Amino acid sequence: MNHSSTEPAETIELLRYLSKVETAAIETELLRDYRFGQQQLIEIWGHACAIAITKAFPLTSLGKKQPTVLVVCGPDQNGSIGLVCARHLRIFEYEPTIYYPKRTPHTIQQDFTVQCEKMDIPFLSYLPTEVQLINDAYNLVIDAILGPETDHTDVKEPYAGILVTLKQVKIPIVSVDIPSDIFMNHSPLSSLLCAPQFTGPYLQL
């Protein structure tokens, strides 16, 4: 099909960021109007994050002999997404290890934890403070620590110390949803809620 030279060139759609309010409204609509369950949504999000990671860091591109990945999970929904992401990465033949320092009593998180354990995904009892041990052991870190529901100005232990340690690693850090503040503009972002202040690379879901 021929196009006149006077026709406008194909336009490029600019990236639009979602606010926390918009994201919360979308989640409410999915839960209330479309009758998705919370566990179902987390499963979808975790799978989407795992897919994005396999595209950005395919097995053939990893520098180490073993396709090792460290998944650091926080206490809230972002941590649950990290657990699901780890399980799917295992299915995709990666070798995830999970650091989940503060497990919650909520049934959903307990279910996701058991599922990972049943798949023989190892859980670290502590995070090495010797950063080189992390660099040597893993190809990348998945930051599923702080979500949009977290007050980033008041991060308490053990997460404050974890963030200080991870800030020093040299391997890539992939952040789920919103990068923990100290990783801002350093790590790729696998995001369902786009962070306006983030200028680093995005992983497309």
MOHUVEN-V210565 format. One record per pair of residues at least 24 apart in sequence whose ideal C-beta (glycine too) atoms are under 10 Angstrom apart, sorted by the first residue. I is the first residue (numbers start at 1). J is the second residue. Records with the same first field share a line. If there is no record, write none. Layout:
BEGIN
I=J + J
END
This chain:
BEGIN
15=194 + 196 + 202
16=194 + 196
17=191 + 193 + 194 + 195 + 196 + 197 + 198
18=148 + 191 + 192 + 193 + 194 + 195 + 196
19=148 + 193 + 194 + 196
20=148 + 149 + 178 + 193 + 195
22=193 + 194
23=148 + 177 + 191 + 192 + 193 + 194
24=148 + 149 + 193
26=192 + 193
27=77 + 192 + 193
37=108
38=77 + 80 + 106 + 108
39=80 + 84 + 107 + 108 + 109 + 111 + 112
41=77 + 80 + 81 + 192
42=77 + 78 + 79 + 80 + 81 + 83 + 84 + 85 + 108 + 109 + 111 + 112
43=80 + 81 + 84 + 87 + 88 + 108 + 112 + 115
44=81 + 84 + 192
45=77 + 78 + 80 + 81 + 84 + 85 + 176 + 177 + 190 + 192 + 205
46=80 + 81 + 82 + 83 + 84 + 85 + 86 + 87 + 88 + 89 + 112 + 144 + 176
47=81 + 84 + 85 + 87 + 88 + 91 + 205
48=81 + 84 + 85 + 88 + 176 + 190 + 192 + 203 + 204 + 205
49=81 + 82 + 84 + 85 + 86 + 88 + 89 + 142 + 144 + 174 + 175 + 176 + 177 + 190 + 191 + 192 + 203 + 205
50=81 + 84 + 85 + 86 + 87 + 88 + 89 + 90 + 91 + 92 + 94 + 96 + 142 + 190
51=85 + 88 + 89 + 92 + 190 + 203 + 204 + 205
52=85 + 174 + 176 + 188 + 189 + 190 + 191 + 202 + 203 + 204 + 205
53=85 + 88 + 89 + 92 + 94 + 140 + 142 + 172 + 174 + 176 + 188 + 190 + 203
54=88 + 89 + 92 + 93 + 94 + 203
55=190 + 203 + 204 + 205
56=140 + 172 + 174 + 188 + 190 + 201 + 202 + 203 + 204
57=89 + 94 + 139 + 140 + 172 + 174 + 188 + 203
58=92
59=92 + 93 + 94 + 139
61=139
62=94 + 95 + 138 + 139 + 140
63=139 + 140 + 171
64=95 + 136 + 137 + 138 + 139 + 140 + 171
66=94 + 95 + 137 + 138 + 139
67=92 + 93 + 94 + 95 + 96 + 138 + 139 + 140
68=94 + 95 + 96 + 97 + 136 + 137 + 138 + 139 + 140 + 171
69=94 + 95 + 96 + 97 + 98 + 138 + 139 + 140 + 141 + 142 + 171 + 174
70=96 + 97 + 98 + 99 + 124 + 127 + 134 + 137 + 138 + 139 + 140 + 141 + 142 + 143 + 166 + 169 + 171 + 173
71=96 + 97 + 98 + 99 + 100 + 116 + 121 + 123 + 124 + 138 + 140 + 141 + 142 + 143 + 144 + 174 + 176
72=97 + 98 + 99 + 100 + 101 + 124 + 127 + 141 + 142 + 143 + 144 + 145 + 159 + 162 + 163 + 165 + 166 + 173 + 176 + 180
73=98 + 99 + 100 + 101 + 102 + 103 + 109 + 112 + 113 + 116 + 123 + 142 + 143 + 144 + 145 + 176
74=100 + 101 + 102 + 104 + 143 + 144 + 145 + 146 + 147 + 150 + 155 + 159 + 162 + 176 + 180
75=100 + 101 + 102 + 103 + 104 + 106 + 109 + 145 + 146 + 147 + 150 + 158 + 159
76=104 + 106 + 109 + 144 + 145 + 146 + 147 + 148 + 149 + 150
77=106 + 108 + 109 + 144 + 147 + 148 + 149 + 150 + 176 + 177
78=143 + 144 + 145 + 146 + 147 + 148 + 149 + 150 + 175 + 176 + 177 + 178 + 180
79=103 + 104 + 109 + 112 + 113 + 144 + 145 + 146 + 147 + 176
80=104 + 106 + 108 + 109 + 111 + 112 + 113 + 144 + 147
81=112 + 142 + 144 + 147 + 176 + 177 + 190 + 192
82=112 + 116 + 142 + 143 + 144 + 145 + 147 + 176 + 177
83=108 + 109 + 111 + 112 + 113 + 114 + 115 + 116 + 121 + 144
84=112 + 115 + 116 + 144
85=142 + 144 + 174 + 176 + 190
86=112 + 115 + 116 + 119 + 121 + 123 + 142 + 144
87=112 + 115 + 116 + 118 + 119 + 121
89=121 + 142
90=116 + 119 + 120 + 121
91=119
94=139 + 140
95=121 + 122 + 138 + 139
96=121 + 122 + 138 + 142
97=121 + 122 + 123 + 124 + 137 + 138
98=122 + 123 + 124 + 142 + 144
99=123 + 124 + 125 + 126 + 127 + 128 + 134 + 141 + 144 + 145 + 158 + 162 + 166
100=124 + 144
101=125 + 126 + 127 + 145 + 157 + 158 + 159 + 161 + 162
102=156 + 157 + 158 + 159
126=158
127=158 + 161 + 162 + 165 + 166
128=165
129=161 + 162 + 164 + 165 + 168
130=165
131=165 + 166 + 167 + 168 + 169 + 170 + 171
132=168 + 169 + 170
133=169
134=165 + 166 + 168 + 169 + 170 + 171
135=168 + 169 + 170 + 171
136=171
137=171
138=169 + 171 + 172
139=171 + 172
140=169 + 171 + 172 + 173 + 174 + 187 + 188
141=166 + 169 + 171 + 172 + 173 + 174 + 175 + 183 + 187
142=172 + 173 + 174 + 175 + 176 + 187 + 190
143=173 + 174 + 175 + 176 + 177 + 178 + 179 + 180 + 182 + 183 + 187 + 188 + 189 + 190
144=174 + 175 + 176 + 177 + 180 + 190
145=175 + 176 + 177 + 178 + 179 + 180 + 183
146=175 + 176 + 177 + 178 + 179 + 180 + 181 + 183
147=176 + 177 + 178 + 180 + 192 + 193
148=177 + 178 + 191 + 192 + 193 + 195
149=177 + 178
150=177 + 178 + 180
152=178 + 179 + 180 + 181 + 182 + 184
153=181
155=180 + 181 + 182
172=201
173=200
174=201 + 203
175=200 + 203
176=203
END
